[in-house]
Amino acid sequence: MSQYYNPIRSKNLFDPNSKIPFNLSRSKIDLFIDCPRCFYLDRKLGVGRPPGFPFNLNSAVDTLLKKEFDLHRAKGTQHPLMKSYGIDAIPFAHQDIDHWRNALRGGVAYLHEPTNFMVKGAIDDLWINSSDELIVVDYKATSKEGEISIDAEWQESYKRQMEIYQWLLRKNGFKVSKTGYFVYCNGKTDREAFDQKLEFEIFLLPYTGNDSWVETAITEAHQCLSTRVLPEANMDCDYCRYRDAAIKVTPVANIRPVETKIVKKKERKHKNGTLF
């Protein structure tokens, strides 16, 4: 993944003196909550966490679900999943739906004037009920044995994700239901063979959001970036623990600058024509 990772970034850094709104994504708010030090290193100093590998199967499920719900959006009809769970709603039709779902170039945005943060978040889907309330919907895919739920500690970020979307939509003037839904797709492994297809069981999990924390988190994130003091390491953060451990075991005399030369693929060679 090294060709996709720039360890020292010089763009998109927070400048407290800039008049231009600073983009703050939903995921970066979650990063601040997870670890203020990692957040500061990323948004202020340009040293972000190394990215993980993309979840291509999850992305495929996400894309196909959007296509499926879009068919009903165009017709103004209920998806069978809504009917089976007794949900009084249909997919919300709006001219900006594709823009709101574009994580790279779009998303639902709101300028938080006290901090000059342009807060953004890309939704998966929106439904609308008979009370004209928007319902935030998020797609999730996994493959596991046992009960499908959103009760695990590591799934708290899922709940914050939905609450930020609800907050953003309310700030854009929409009437938003407190109840959102996770469309959770669980890959089945109890089949006799693969047969070139992966089957899923789909669950619809309701969640009642509370976005009262969002404003405070945005303000505190701004305060964090506005200081010249690096936040303390968070020992609940694996990245902080790794950096701390690496420093402790590495003698100062043996530390050398990392080569920054990027070798192009055509320049890479293996001795004797072997990988080993």
GIDA-V113457 format. One record per run of one state. SS is the DSSP state (hx for helix, st for strand, lp for the rest). FROM is the first residue (numbers start at 0). TO is the last residue. If there is no record, write none. Layout:
ss | from | to
SS | FROM | TO
SS | FROM | TO
//
This chain:
ss | from | to
lp | 0 | 0
hx | 1 | 3
lp | 4 | 20
st | 21 | 24
hx | 25 | 33
lp | 34 | 34
hx | 35 | 42
lp | 43 | 54
hx | 55 | 74
lp | 75 | 78
hx | 79 | 83
lp | 84 | 87
st | 88 | 90
lp | 91 | 95
hx | 96 | 99
lp | 100 | 106
st | 107 | 111
lp | 112 | 115
st | 116 | 120
lp | 121 | 123
st | 124 | 128
lp | 129 | 132
st | 133 | 141
lp | 142 | 151
hx | 152 | 170
lp | 171 | 174
st | 175 | 175
lp | 176 | 177
st | 178 | 186
lp | 187 | 198
st | 199 | 207
lp | 208 | 209
hx | 210 | 225
lp | 226 | 236
hx | 237 | 248
lp | 249 | 250
hx | 251 | 253
lp | 254 | 263
hx | 264 | 266
lp | 267 | 269
hx | 270 | 272
lp | 273 | 275
//
